[in-house]
Every structure is written in C-alpha cells, then in structure tokens.
Amino acid sequence: MTTSTLDAAPGPSRSRRASGRPQRRKLPWGSPAVYFIALVVIGLTLAPVAYIVLGGFRDNSQLTVDPAGLPSPWRFANYSNVLSSSTFWREFANSVIVGGVTTLLVVAMGVSASFVIARYRFRGRGLMFGLFAAGLMFPITVAITPLFIILDKLNLTDSLLGVILPQVAFGLPTTIIILVPFLQAIPDEIEEAAAVDGCSRLGFFFRMVLPLSLPGVLTTGILTFVASWNSYLLPLFVLSKTSSFTLPLGIQQFHSQYASDTAAVLAFTSLSMIPALVFFTAFERRIVGGLQGAVKG
Amino acid sequence: MSETPQVTSALASSLDTTTVGGGADAVSPPAAVAGRPPRARASRRERLEITLLSGPAIVVFVAFVILPVIAAFYYGFYRWKGYGPPSDFIGLHNYRVILTDPEFHRAVLHNVEIAGLSLLIQGPLAILLALLLNREMRGRSIIRVLVFVPWVVSEVIAGTGLSLMLPVNGAINALLTNLHVFGHVEVQWLGPHLGLWTLMAILTWKYLGFAVILLMAGLQNIPEELYEAASIDGASYWQMQRNITLPLLGPTIRIWAFLSIIGALQLFDLPWIVWGEFNLDRDGVSTMATYMAHYGPRTGLYGYGNAVAVVLFVISLIVALLYQRFVLRRDISGSVTDGGRR
C-alpha cells in the first residue's frame, strides 16, 4: 500500500525508477553521429554567448578590426572596471531583491491557492482556476499603461515594490497551472490517513502537501526567479530613477551611455547574465523533473 | 488497488443523496468517514480556509492583472495623453484608426508569420533534439544544460549581444568573410529584406531550449514497456518513434504549440531591443506589441495605446479559445470540469 502510493506521487522518484532499470534497448545508430549533431547544436547555441563573454576581454580596436576573432591580447580592464563600479553592484542588489521577494511571494501564494483549487470542493472553484488560467493569455504588454497608472496612484512607481507586486500577479498563473496537477496527484488515501490520525486540512497542507509537492514548488520557484531576473518591459515602464534600476535596465542604459565602448558593454552584459545561468545550471534537473508533473500525457 | 474503495464510496454517497435526498442537509456519514466532503457544500471552517489560503493570490491577481486589463478597455475609448482623468470620449474612433492603419496590418502579418514559422521551424527541430538527447549516453546531462543556455539568457542580454553582432561590419559578416567561401560578405541582417528571417533565427535560438525541455518532460512519461514490447516484435528505431513516441508525445506537442503561438502573438522584447524602437517597421519587424508600446506610452497617446492593447488581447483570446476548443479539447477535457480528482 505505502509503496504504491509513493509511486503515484509525481517527481524524481518515477524517473529514477525508469532510468535505474538494468535492461536498456540497444541504440541502433552510432554514437559519433549523435555527438556530432549535439556538438553542432551546442556550437550554434553558445556562439552568441561566447561572443559576449569574449568580447569583454577585448578592446574596441580589436572589435573593429577583427570582430570575429579571439581577443589578442586578452584585456581584463573591462571586467575589473564593471566589478569595481558601484552602479553595477547597486543594480545587481536591486535585481536580487526584486527576484528574491517576487519568488518568495509567488511560491507562497501559488502553493496555497493551488491547494485550494486542487483539493477543496466548492462552488466557484472552476471559475477560480479558469480566472488564473486566463491570466496566461494576458500579456503584461496589454496591461502596462493602466498598470503604470495604478502604481502611480499607490505611489509605487520608482520603487522596487512597484515591480514586485505586478510580477507576482503575472507569475501566479504559470505557477498555479504547474502546481495544481502536482497537488491533485497526491493520493486521496494519504489525506484520508492523515484525517484518521486527527490531522486537519491545514495540518495536512503543511505536513504532507508542502513536502510532497517540493519538486513542483522548486520548479516554479526557479522559473519565477529566472523570469524576474530577466524581466525587462515592466521595469522599463515602472522605474525611471537610475537608483532603482535593475540589471536589464542597467544594460540598456550602459549601452546607450557608452555606445562607442562596445567592449565595456559586452563585459557589463556578460557579468549580469552569470547569476541566472548559475541558478539554472544548479537546478536544471529540478526544472525537467518538475515539468513532468505538469505535462502528463 | 486504489480503485475499489473509491468506487464504493462514490456509490455510497450517490445512493445517500438519492435516497435520503432533501431531508437532511448535514454531512452524510459515509462521505464523512471516507474523508470526502460532499460536492458544492463547504462548511464554515472550510470557507475560512479557502479564503485564507487563496485570498492573497486572488487579491494581488485581480489588482494587478484583471483591473489593469479592464482599465485598458476603458481607456481605449478616450483620446487621452495620460494627464489627469480621461475626459475626451471618442467611442470607437481609436479602433477605427487601428484597423485601417497599414502599419498595424503589417505588424499583425508579422505576428502571424512568426507564429507559423515558429511552429514549422522549432517544432521538428525540437522533437529531433529531444529524441536525440533522450538517449542514454555519456555527457548527456552537460549537453542538455548547454542547449538550454539561450533560454536562460535574458532577452536584453541576447538582444544587446546580437545587435552588436549583426550589423554590416559586425562579427557575423566578418566570420563569413573569414571563411573565404563567399568572398567579402556584407549582408544586411537587420535590413528590411532579411529582418523577418533574422528574427526567426534569433527566436529559434532563444526558445528552442524551452521546447526541448517540455518535450523531454513528455518523453519521460512514455512507459518503457511499450518500446520493449515493440522491439520484441521486431520494430525498427524509426518505426518505434513514429508509432509510439510521436502519438504519445502528442499532448505535450500540442501544449508547446499553444504556448508558442500565444508567445508569438505577444512578442515584444527581442524586436524592440534588436532593431531599436524607431527603426522597427522600416528596417526590421514590428509586432502588435511593439506597435502598441511605440504608439502608446512612448508617444504619449495613452488612449490609442490602450486600444491597441485591447485589440492585441482580443486577438490572443480568440486564437487561444479556438485552439483550446479544436486542438486541446482531448487533452484538457476533464481537467477542470470533472474536478480533476480521479
């Protein structure tokens, strides 16, 4: 009984079971071809990123004379200039604050709302799910002007909270749509057993649902953080004081301010993509595992 | 194993409501024992929990998503520069202007072309790549991470980097020249002729990783037993892919296609950054969203911008509803209507 219920829960347990199988079907086509295709794809994939990172090690004359070559000699001044500038670190801190708070709020609100949709039965439940699902179709572009006016009335323009709150709101639909199947997949038997043991619905939520849905929660958390770290349109319209800029705005401003200093722009740009890359690489498995629960065949 | 108790409890509760019927509206004992509250009847305690748990999300969502969208509809009827409350009501005038503006027609056409080409280019590529990366081989996890890199790199970073690579004297042309195959290359990648294709290449580069992630997640859900059975029956690799993988991957493909179409209709960041706001339609590709941002908040025509936003929204909504009605019906039927808990 216990093993069968655990198997039914989504997440890594299932995939581990599948990949841990001793017998595998034979690969009919030679590995070199697969590796070759993979290498070509990766080459195309990484070339622009490599250009940005390597470009930061050049100076501008190298970029004009031989825009496609390797840096020769390598120069570190661009990177050290960015790393010692207070502007970069202020924008970095703003991005961390916005990303962290947004992620925390989206996950907290998303899990609890998904729990209600997945496991309570009440009138208006379908409407609630439909409302959030419809939110997927509302691009922030449509709402940007009125959003700006609402934030202005609330005195939230030029404050990080003015970016965080709309981001939370626009992050909720994806989160809820990914999490609801996760919470629905928790077998009723576990809830019944918890109820027999005298656990209330809320106790069940905190003691069983949160741990069991951890893969989904992590997935949505990572997706939210990366989306927030990268978000451009909303900060572009909400933030006008440079002191409240996040990194994407910082890149744009740096680009227009030092338009002729391409190498410096590339250094600034490549330093600001590192956190999202590190974050994603560390949790890549989680994202793939988490989406499995959401995309059930 | 879990089927039997569920069936009996459902039977018991349905018997309960039909026989005892209108008399007692208290929670029926069999249902209470099974731990399943009867349908559409929430106790006070439950209502409190529902409010507490979903309240914050609903408040934030309504305040910052629903209200602004409704407000966009309202402002769209005004000639309004954004100062003070809108007062110059002009009815459908903004919409008449939008629907007759050739620049907007071109923007819509671009959106449609981008949506169609995304499906045709990214779909097959992503399926092939997902099948390739789903094999057991050394270094697979590293390859997988690297393929997803562009999806993680932000639009601003990608756009800034690419707009520095793509000009006539940029790195791409220099690289092609250095190959000594095409002679001296001076292609206008960002110019009016190639704009759409350059954008498609950028979009494919940027979003292929997401399609691959999604499809690989779908592949994980196909039971291994099917392949084992097929290989015992002597099926070839390609036969298995065509007759097992593709049909079972169908729901995932259809969901990806949905996300891709909606994303294409609402595309903003990359065209805006790569072409620069004022050169969009002349040199590159304007979309409905860049048209809106340019003529809305940027030019100060707030009423007009909001009307464009409404048109964009309505078009997305119609496409989404049609898609759900005709394509996704099989996949999502039951997920909302029958309560999802099976």
Boltz contact constraints between the chains, C-beta under 6 A:
constraints:
  - contact:
      token1: [A, 4]
      token2: [B, 1]
      max_distance: 6.0
  - contact:
      token1: [A, 15]
      token2: [B, 220]
      max_distance: 6.0
  - contact:
      token1: [A, 18]
      token2: [B, 224]
      max_distance: 6.0
  - contact:
      token1: [A, 24]
      token2: [B, 136]
      max_distance: 6.0
  - contact:
      token1: [A, 25]
      token2: [B, 227]
      max_distance: 6.0
  - contact:
      token1: [A, 25]
      token2: [B, 231]
      max_distance: 6.0
  - contact:
      token1: [A, 27]
      token2: [B, 135]
      max_distance: 6.0
  - contact:
      token1: [A, 28]
      token2: [B, 237]
      max_distance: 6.0
  - contact:
      token1: [A, 34]
      token2: [B, 132]
      max_distance: 6.0
  - contact:
      token1: [A, 38]
      token2: [B, 143]
      max_distance: 6.0
  - contact:
      token1: [A, 42]
      token2: [B, 146]
      max_distance: 6.0
  - contact:
      token1: [A, 45]
      token2: [B, 147]
      max_distance: 6.0
  - contact:
      token1: [A, 45]
      token2: [B, 150]
      max_distance: 6.0
  - contact:
      token1: [A, 48]
      token2: [B, 161]
      max_distance: 6.0
  - contact:
      token1: [A, 48]
      token2: [B, 162]
      max_distance: 6.0
  - contact:
      token1: [A, 51]
      token2: [B, 165]
      max_distance: 6.0
  - contact:
      token1: [A, 51]
      token2: [B, 171]
      max_distance: 6.0
  - contact:
      token1: [A, 52]
      token2: [B, 161]
      max_distance: 6.0
  - contact:
      token1: [A, 67]
      token2: [B, 170]
      max_distance: 6.0
  - contact:
      token1: [A, 67]
      token2: [B, 171]
      max_distance: 6.0
  - contact:
      token1: [A, 67]
      token2: [B, 174]
      max_distance: 6.0
  - contact:
      token1: [A, 68]
      token2: [B, 171]
      max_distance: 6.0
  - contact:
      token1: [A, 68]
      token2: [B, 174]
      max_distance: 6.0
  - contact:
      token1: [A, 68]
      token2: [B, 175]
      max_distance: 6.0
  - contact:
      token1: [A, 109]
      token2: [B, 56]
      max_distance: 6.0
  - contact:
      token1: [A, 109]
      token2: [B, 57]
      max_distance: 6.0
  - contact:
      token1: [A, 112]
      token2: [B, 53]
      max_distance: 6.0
  - contact:
      token1: [A, 113]
      token2: [B, 54]
      max_distance: 6.0
  - contact:
      token1: [A, 113]
      token2: [B, 57]
      max_distance: 6.0
  - contact:
      token1: [A, 115]
      token2: [B, 53]
      max_distance: 6.0
  - contact:
      token1: [A, 116]
      token2: [B, 50]
      max_distance: 6.0
  - contact:
      token1: [A, 116]
      token2: [B, 53]
      max_distance: 6.0
  - contact:
      token1: [A, 116]
      token2: [B, 54]
      max_distance: 6.0
  - contact:
      token1: [A, 120]
      token2: [B, 50]
      max_distance: 6.0
  - contact:
      token1: [A, 121]
      token2: [B, 39]
      max_distance: 6.0
  - contact:
      token1: [A, 122]
      token2: [B, 42]
      max_distance: 6.0
  - contact:
      token1: [A, 123]
      token2: [B, 40]
      max_distance: 6.0
  - contact:
      token1: [A, 126]
      token2: [B, 336]
      max_distance: 6.0
  - contact:
      token1: [A, 129]
      token2: [B, 336]
      max_distance: 6.0
  - contact:
      token1: [A, 135]
      token2: [B, 65]
      max_distance: 6.0
  - contact:
      token1: [A, 137]
      token2: [B, 316]
      max_distance: 6.0
  - contact:
      token1: [A, 137]
      token2: [B, 317]
      max_distance: 6.0
  - contact:
      token1: [A, 137]
      token2: [B, 320]
      max_distance: 6.0
  - contact:
      token1: [A, 138]
      token2: [B, 65]
      max_distance: 6.0
  - contact:
      token1: [A, 138]
      token2: [B, 69]
      max_distance: 6.0
  - contact:
      token1: [A, 139]
      token2: [B, 266]
      max_distance: 6.0
  - contact:
      token1: [A, 141]
      token2: [B, 268]
      max_distance: 6.0
  - contact:
      token1: [A, 141]
      token2: [B, 289]
      max_distance: 6.0
  - contact:
      token1: [A, 142]
      token2: [B, 69]
      max_distance: 6.0
  - contact:
      token1: [A, 142]
      token2: [B, 72]
      max_distance: 6.0
  - contact:
      token1: [A, 142]
      token2: [B, 309]
      max_distance: 6.0
  - contact:
      token1: [A, 142]
      token2: [B, 312]
      max_distance: 6.0
  - contact:
      token1: [A, 142]
      token2: [B, 313]
      max_distance: 6.0
  - contact:
      token1: [A, 143]
      token2: [B, 68]
      max_distance: 6.0
  - contact:
      token1: [A, 143]
      token2: [B, 69]
      max_distance: 6.0
  - contact:
      token1: [A, 145]
      token2: [B, 296]
      max_distance: 6.0
  - contact:
      token1: [A, 145]
      token2: [B, 297]
      max_distance: 6.0
  - contact:
      token1: [A, 145]
      token2: [B, 302]
      max_distance: 6.0
  - contact:
      token1: [A, 145]
      token2: [B, 305]
      max_distance: 6.0
  - contact:
      token1: [A, 145]
      token2: [B, 306]
      max_distance: 6.0
  - contact:
      token1: [A, 146]
      token2: [B, 68]
      max_distance: 6.0
  - contact:
      token1: [A, 146]
      token2: [B, 71]
      max_distance: 6.0
  - contact:
      token1: [A, 146]
      token2: [B, 72]
      max_distance: 6.0
  - contact:
      token1: [A, 147]
      token2: [B, 68]
      max_distance: 6.0
  - contact:
      token1: [A, 165]
      token2: [B, 64]
      max_distance: 6.0
  - contact:
      token1: [A, 166]
      token2: [B, 64]
      max_distance: 6.0
  - contact:
      token1: [A, 168]
      token2: [B, 60]
      max_distance: 6.0
  - contact:
      token1: [A, 169]
      token2: [B, 60]
      max_distance: 6.0
  - contact:
      token1: [A, 169]
      token2: [B, 61]
      max_distance: 6.0
  - contact:
      token1: [A, 169]
      token2: [B, 64]
      max_distance: 6.0
  - contact:
      token1: [A, 169]
      token2: [B, 65]
      max_distance: 6.0
  - contact:
      token1: [A, 172]
      token2: [B, 57]
      max_distance: 6.0
  - contact:
      token1: [A, 172]
      token2: [B, 61]
      max_distance: 6.0
  - contact:
      token1: [A, 184]
      token2: [B, 340]
      max_distance: 6.0
  - contact:
      token1: [A, 184]
      token2: [B, 341]
      max_distance: 6.0
  - contact:
      token1: [A, 192]
      token2: [B, 35]
      max_distance: 6.0
  - contact:
      token1: [A, 195]
      token2: [B, 35]
      max_distance: 6.0
  - contact:
      token1: [A, 201]
      token2: [B, 49]
      max_distance: 6.0
  - contact:
      token1: [A, 226]
      token2: [B, 152]
      max_distance: 6.0
  - contact:
      token1: [A, 230]
      token2: [B, 154]
      max_distance: 6.0
  - contact:
      token1: [A, 232]
      token2: [B, 155]
      max_distance: 6.0
  - contact:
      token1: [A, 232]
      token2: [B, 156]
      max_distance: 6.0
  - contact:
      token1: [A, 232]
      token2: [B, 269]
      max_distance: 6.0
  - contact:
      token1: [A, 248]
      token2: [B, 154]
      max_distance: 6.0
  - contact:
      token1: [A, 248]
      token2: [B, 156]
      max_distance: 6.0
  - contact:
      token1: [A, 251]
      token2: [B, 156]
      max_distance: 6.0
  - contact:
      token1: [A, 251]
      token2: [B, 160]
      max_distance: 6.0
  - contact:
      token1: [A, 255]
      token2: [B, 160]
      max_distance: 6.0
  - contact:
      token1: [A, 262]
      token2: [B, 164]
      max_distance: 6.0
  - contact:
      token1: [A, 269]
      token2: [B, 157]
      max_distance: 6.0
  - contact:
      token1: [A, 269]
      token2: [B, 160]
      max_distance: 6.0
  - contact:
      token1: [A, 273]
      token2: [B, 153]
      max_distance: 6.0
  - contact:
      token1: [A, 273]
      token2: [B, 157]
      max_distance: 6.0
  - contact:
      token1: [A, 276]
      token2: [B, 152]
      max_distance: 6.0
  - contact:
      token1: [A, 277]
      token2: [B, 152]
      max_distance: 6.0
  - contact:
      token1: [A, 280]
      token2: [B, 152]
      max_distance: 6.0
  - contact:
      token1: [A, 281]
      token2: [B, 145]
      max_distance: 6.0
  - contact:
      token1: [A, 284]
      token2: [B, 145]
      max_distance: 6.0
  - contact:
      token1: [A, 288]
      token2: [B, 217]
      max_distance: 6.0
  - contact:
      token1: [A, 291]
      token2: [B, 217]
      max_distance: 6.0
  - contact:
      token1: [A, 292]
      token2: [B, 217]
      max_distance: 6.0
  - contact:
      token1: [A, 292]
      token2: [B, 220]
      max_distance: 6.0
  - contact:
      token1: [A, 295]
      token2: [B, 217]
      max_distance: 6.0
  - contact:
      token1: [A, 295]
      token2: [B, 218]
      max_distance: 6.0
  - contact:
      token1: [A, 295]
      token2: [B, 252]
      max_distance: 6.0
  - contact:
      token1: [A, 297]
      token2: [B, 221]
      max_distance: 6.0
  - contact:
      token1: [A, 297]
      token2: [B, 248]
      max_distance: 6.0
  - contact:
      token1: [A, 297]
      token2: [B, 251]
      max_distance: 6.0
